[in-house]
Amino acid sequence: MGLTLLIFGLLSDTFLAALVGLVGARRRIGFGWTFFLSILFTPFIGLIICLLSDKLPDGDRNWGCLGSILAIITIALLVFLAMMILGAAVS
């Protein structure tokens, strides 16, 4: 039960951080920094920091190389956690 709750917490926190990162993609802070701050602190704190940042002109997005790196790491983490859940369910 404890491991399942931990895995669910990590997955939901990562998902919420990615959503906050998408909001940050349309701001000067960018997706990568918003995502990183949301993971480091909480998605709520990341959202506050993101909303304090200036907006980009309409239609522009700021993904940056940090966004790509964090996206790859997040996908790898999600695949690893999914394998752990499936392995725990089979046992």
C-alpha positions, -999 to +999 in steps of 0.1 A: +000+000+000+028+024+009+047+019-023+016+023-044+008+056-027+044+068-032+043+059-069+009+076-073+022+107-056+053+109-078+033+104-110+007+130-101+033+155-090+052+150-123+020+153-143+010+186-125+045+200-129+042+192-167+009+211-168+024+241-150+054+238-174+030+242-204+017+274-188+053+286-184+060+279-221+041+311-230+061+332-205+097+344-203+106+318-177+099+291-203+088+255-199+120+240-186+125+264-157+089+263-147+089+225-148+121+223-128+108+247-101+075+228-100+094+195-094+118+211-069+092+228-048+056+221-056+034+227-087+016+254-068+048+273-061+059+268-097+027+282-109+030+313-088+066+319-100+054+313-136+025+338-133+049+364-119+070+361-151+063+384-181+042+370-210+057+364-244+042+381-275+012+362-289+020+329-305+055+326-292+066+298-269+098+294-250+107+257-246+145+260-245+169+230-244+162+225-207+126+217-216+137+189-240+161+174-215+135+175-187+109+160-210+132+130-218+140+125-182+103+126-172+093+101-199+120+078-188+108+081-151+072+075-161+082+044-180+102+031-151+074+038-126+049+021-149+071-010-151+074-010-113+036-008-109+031-036-134+058-057-117+042-052-083+007-061-097+020-093-112+038-105-080 
